[in-house]
């Protein structure tokens, strides 16, 4: 059977790429499974105290944490487009000035949007004086799709996303490199029904099988095309022989 060079090379390239992408999705699934195991272990571990000393994000993320300090309402940021039960609203993110020095951002919870005024903020309470905050250390206060940068032109405290490092430079605050997702109740009328961290392992395994299925399909198509070409070549040879 005569093999055509360029179609064969093209099929081999497709097979190599799709097989490699399948393995990449498998590796991503394994990484997420390991992360999920860490999250479960951290949820059951003793809470870590947040103080003046900076805690590296890689060592603290997903850990239960406790912090004691005073909220800074003058530095509040409202993260826009954060729905809850199909209702539009904000996440209320506020710095907590820690006892003994340092500051940490706290995602205090969800606040419904004022439907008659897009930039209007519904009333909520902020405890005065020293408070104890418990929660989970997260890399950010949630990330939403964003076109461009910054916040609302009319209200700079309303933003789509908030990067901890950039906000520290903007405000001059000595922020910890993470955000506390608050779980303790401080009687502030905010909703703290946080979604559980999902790692999407099933999706990665699904993509893995899709890529490998495409590789198998490419091999099958190549064999089918080669067989048809061989039959056509044999038919032409027979016709020439009879002639």
N, C-alpha and C positions, 0 to 999 in steps of 0.2 A: 504494500500500500504506500503510495507516494504521499509524503507529508509536505504541505505548503509552508514555507518558512514564516512569512509575516503573519498570517492568521494564527499560526501556532504560537509565535512570540506574544501576540496580543492576548491570546487566551491565557498563557502562562502568567503574564503580568496581572491580569484580572484576578486569577486564582491566588497569586502571591499576595496581592493587596488585600483582598477580602479575607483570606485566612489570617493575615497579620492583624487586621482590624477586629476580627473575632477574638483573637488572643488578647488584644488590648482591652476589649470590653470585659473579658473574663478577669483580667488583672484588676480592672476598676471594681468589679463586683467583689473580689477578694479583699481589696482595700476597704471598701465600704462595710463589709462584714466585720473586719477587724475594728473599724471605727465604732460600729454598733456595739460590739462587745465592750469597748472602752466606755461608751456612754452608759451602758447598764451598770458597769462596775463603779463608775464615778457617782451615779445616782444613789448608790447604796453606801458610799464611803462617807466618813465624817466630813462635815462642812469645814472649809478653810477660811480663816479670818483674813480679810482684806485690810491692809494698813498702809502706812506711808511708803514702805518698800515696794518697788515695782515687781510685779509678778509676770514672768514671760507668758505670752498667750499660749504657747505650745504646752506649757506645764499646767495651765489652769482651765483651759477651755473645757466646757461640759461638766466641770466640778461644781458641786454645791458650795456656795460661799455665804459668808456673813460679813456685814459691814455696819459700822456705827458712825454716824455723822449728822450733818445738817444739810437739807436740800437747798439748792440755789435756784429758786424759781425765776430769777431774772435772766438765767441762762437756758431756759427751757427751749427745746426744739420739738416740733410736732411733725412726725413723719406721715406724709400724705399717702392716700390710696392704700390704706390697710383695712380691708373689709373684714367684718366679723358677722357670721350668719347672714351673709348677703347684704349686710348693711354697711354703707361707707363710713369711714372714720379715720382716726389718727392713732399712732402710737405716741405716748407722751414720754419723751426722753429728757431726763434732768440730771445735772451733775449733783453728786453728793460730796460735800466737803468733809473729809474724814477726820475723826479725832486723831491727833498726833501728826497730821500733815498728809498731803496728797488729796487727790480727787478721783472719783470713779463715776462714770456715766451709768445711770440706772434707767432701764426701760420699765417705767412704772406700770404701764398697762395700756388698754385700749379705751378710746373716747369716741363716742358717736359724733358724726359730722352734723353741724347745723344745716339742715336741708334748705333753708331759705337764704343762707349766706355762706358761700363756699369757703370763705376765709374766717368765718365766725367760729369761735371756740366755745363749746358748751362749758358750763361751770363745773368745776371739780375742786376737791380740797387738797391742799398741800400741808402736811404736818409742820408745825413750827418747832424750832428747837431741835435737840438731839433725838434721832430716831434709830431704831435697829432695823436693818433691811436684810432679808434673806432671799436667795435666788440662785440662779444658775449662771455661770460665767459663759458668755458667748462672744464670738469674734466681732459681731456687730449687732445692731438693734433690729435686724431683719433687712434684707436687700430686695428692692423692687426694681423692675425695669425702668430705665431712665434715659431720656433723650436730652443731651446737654448736661449742664451742671448747675448747682446752686439751688435756691429755693424760689418761693413766690416773689414776684417783683414788688408786691405790696407788703408782704409780710415775710421778712427773711427768716423768722423763726419757723415758718412752714417750709419743709423741704421734702424731697423725694427720698433721699438717703443721707446717711451721716457716717462719714469716715472718721474713726477715732483719732488717728494721727493728724489728719487735716484740721479737725476741730480743735485739737490741742494747740496747734500752731496759730489758728485763727483767734483763739481766746486767751492764749498764754497760760492756760490751766495745766498743772502737772498731772495729767490724766494717766490712770492705769491703762494698759493697752487692750482692754476688753470692756464689755458692757455687761452689767448685771441684769439679767432678765428676772425681775422681781416676782417672787411667789408669795411672800408674806403679805398679810392684809394690814393696811394702815388706815382703813376707814375713809378712803379718798374718792369713792364712787367710780373707780376705774375697774375695767374688766381684765382679769388676768387668767383667762382660760386659754393658756398657751398651747399651740399645736405641738404634738410630740415630734421630736427630730426624726425625719425620715431620710433614709439613705438610698432608696430606690434601687436596691439590689436586683429585684425582679426585672426591672427595665433593662439593666445591663446584661443579664442573662438572655433576655429576649433579643436584644440587639446582637449578642454573640451568635445565637442560633440563626438569626437572619443573615449575618455576614457569611457564616459557614454554609448556609443553604445556597447563597449566591455563588460561592466557590464551587459547590457540587453541581449547580446548574450550569456554570461555565464549562466545567469538565464534560458534563453530559452533552452540552451543545457542541463542544469541540469534537467529541467522538462521533456524534450523529453527522456533523458536517463532513468529517473525514470519511465516514462510511459512504455517504451519498456521493462524494467526489470519487471514491474508489469504484463504486458501482457504475458511475457515469463513464469513468475512464475505461473500465472493462467492456462496457457496451460499445464504446467507440472503437476499441481494439478489435472486438468481434466483428463489427461492421466492416472494418478495414480488411480483416482476414477473409471474410466472405467475398468482398469485392475483388 
